[in-house]
Amino acid sequence: MDFSIRAANVEDCKDIARMIVELSEYEKVADQVKVTQRDLEQDGFSKNPFFHGIVAEVPEQHKTKDGKGIGKALMSKVAQLGLAAGCNQLNFTVLDWNKQSLDFYFSQGSVDVTASMGYHCMRCEGEALDSAPS
Ligand SMILES: CC(C)(COP(=O)(O)OP(=O)(O)OC[C@H]1O[C@@H](n2cnc3c(N)ncnc32)[C@H](O)[C@@H]1OP(=O)(O)O)[C@@H](O)C(=O)NCCC(=O)NCCS
């Protein structure tokens, strides 16, 4: 598979927004997606960006559905960038029924800290967030 990994730029936001929706449909949480292309453009590509992104680019003539090696290459690039920035962990979430992805992460040396340490992923939003003491 011929592909390259590069830093995301503002022109990628349309595709990133589409992929967020596609992932949410796969994860059966499409009704919870609020972020828009415009939010991504503002939050990632203004003076003090809230996030940085990388994208994998596949030449048109090499596009297939199987995408062999892209997940590994993206994870490896995130690891390199994190290490270079002084980080020593990658933390991310995966749904308990998403066995294909769990097995992929295990194959890359990741550990399920919910199982091994009892950590749960917590969230505060909506009214609870609005009413958080200042
Ligand atoms: C999970 C996902 C990101 C993996 O990416 P991918 O491009 O399919 O994986 P790669 O082709 O880069 O696989 C690289 C290595 O992982 C291994 N691997 C991939 N999927 C695997 C699986 N389900 N079980 C075990 N090993 C797996 C491959 O065998 C390969 O190993 P090798 O380098 O020793 O040959 C991809 O399948 C995906 O997008 N899934 C749907 C969306 C999703 O669930 N995303 C994650 C949300 S948390």
PDBQT file of the ligand as one rigid body, heavy atoms in Angstrom, charges set to zero:
ROOT
HETATM    1  C1  LIG A 201      -8.308  -0.485  14.098  1.00  0.00    +0.000 C 
HETATM    2  C2  LIG A 201      -7.708   0.158  12.841  1.00  0.00    +0.000 C 
HETATM    3  C3  LIG A 201      -7.370   1.619  13.161  1.00  0.00    +0.000 C 
HETATM    4  C4  LIG A 201      -6.405  -0.593  12.492  1.00  0.00    +0.000 C 
HETATM    5  O1  LIG A 201      -5.816   0.006  11.375  1.00  0.00    +0.000 OA
HETATM    6  P1  LIG A 201      -5.351  -0.840  10.111  1.00  0.00    +0.000 P 
HETATM    7  O2  LIG A 201      -4.884   0.115   9.082  1.00  0.00    +0.000 OA
HETATM    8  O3  LIG A 201      -6.448  -1.791   9.760  1.00  0.00    +0.000 OA
HETATM    9  O4  LIG A 201      -4.156  -1.696  10.738  1.00  0.00    +0.000 OA
HETATM   10  P2  LIG A 201      -2.771  -2.004  10.003  1.00  0.00    +0.000 P 
HETATM   11  O5  LIG A 201      -3.038  -2.563   8.650  1.00  0.00    +0.000 OA
HETATM   12  O6  LIG A 201      -1.903  -0.799  10.121  1.00  0.00    +0.000 OA
HETATM   13  O7  LIG A 201      -2.210  -3.176  10.956  1.00  0.00    +0.000 OA
HETATM   14  C5  LIG A 201      -0.869  -3.142  11.392  1.00  0.00    +0.000 C 
HETATM   15  C6  LIG A 201      -0.554  -4.328  12.255  1.00  0.00    +0.000 C 
HETATM   16  O8  LIG A 201      -1.594  -4.559  13.208  1.00  0.00    +0.000 OA
HETATM   17  C7  LIG A 201      -2.084  -5.876  13.061  1.00  0.00    +0.000 C 
HETATM   18  N1  LIG A 201      -3.530  -5.852  13.221  1.00  0.00    +0.000 N 
HETATM   19  C8  LIG A 201      -4.421  -5.047  12.584  1.00  0.00    +0.000 A 
HETATM   20  N2  LIG A 201      -5.667  -5.334  12.989  1.00  0.00    +0.000 NA
HETATM   21  C9  LIG A 201      -5.546  -6.358  13.863  1.00  0.00    +0.000 A 
HETATM   22  C10 LIG A 201      -6.466  -7.140  14.621  1.00  0.00    +0.000 A 
HETATM   23  N3  LIG A 201      -7.780  -6.900  14.541  1.00  0.00    +0.000 N 
HETATM   24  N4  LIG A 201      -5.982  -8.109  15.438  1.00  0.00    +0.000 NA
HETATM   25  C11 LIG A 201      -4.671  -8.349  15.535  1.00  0.00    +0.000 A 
HETATM   26  N5  LIG A 201      -3.734  -7.659  14.833  1.00  0.00    +0.000 NA
HETATM   27  C12 LIG A 201      -4.171  -6.684  14.024  1.00  0.00    +0.000 A 
HETATM   28  C13 LIG A 201      -1.724  -6.288  11.641  1.00  0.00    +0.000 C 
HETATM   29  O9  LIG A 201      -1.625  -7.699  11.569  1.00  0.00    +0.000 OA
HETATM   30  C14 LIG A 201      -0.411  -5.616  11.436  1.00  0.00    +0.000 C 
HETATM   31  O10 LIG A 201       0.631  -6.331  12.059  1.00  0.00    +0.000 OA
HETATM   32  P3  LIG A 201       2.065  -6.551  11.308  1.00  0.00    +0.000 P 
HETATM   33  O11 LIG A 201       2.618  -5.172  11.074  1.00  0.00    +0.000 OA
HETATM   34  O12 LIG A 201       2.845  -7.355  12.300  1.00  0.00    +0.000 OA
HETATM   35  O13 LIG A 201       1.731  -7.238  10.035  1.00  0.00    +0.000 OA
HETATM   36  C15 LIG A 201      -8.684   0.064  11.626  1.00  0.00    +0.000 C 
HETATM   37  O14 LIG A 201      -9.035  -1.258  11.426  1.00  0.00    +0.000 OA
HETATM   38  C16 LIG A 201      -9.940   0.906  11.736  1.00  0.00    +0.000 C 
HETATM   39  O15 LIG A 201      -9.969   2.026  11.305  1.00  0.00    +0.000 OA
HETATM   40  N6  LIG A 201     -11.050   0.327  12.274  1.00  0.00    +0.000 N 
HETATM   41  C17 LIG A 201     -12.373   0.946  12.219  1.00  0.00    +0.000 C 
HETATM   42  C18 LIG A 201     -12.494   2.240  13.013  1.00  0.00    +0.000 C 
HETATM   43  C19 LIG A 201     -12.098   2.082  14.453  1.00  0.00    +0.000 C 
HETATM   44  O16 LIG A 201     -12.645   1.284  15.186  1.00  0.00    +0.000 OA
HETATM   45  N7  LIG A 201     -11.111   2.888  14.870  1.00  0.00    +0.000 N 
HETATM   46  C20 LIG A 201     -10.596   2.860  16.224  1.00  0.00    +0.000 C 
HETATM   47  C21 LIG A 201     -11.544   3.465  17.189  1.00  0.00    +0.000 C 
HETATM   48  S1  LIG A 201     -10.957   3.310  18.844  1.00  0.00    +0.000 SA
ENDROOT
TORSDOF 0
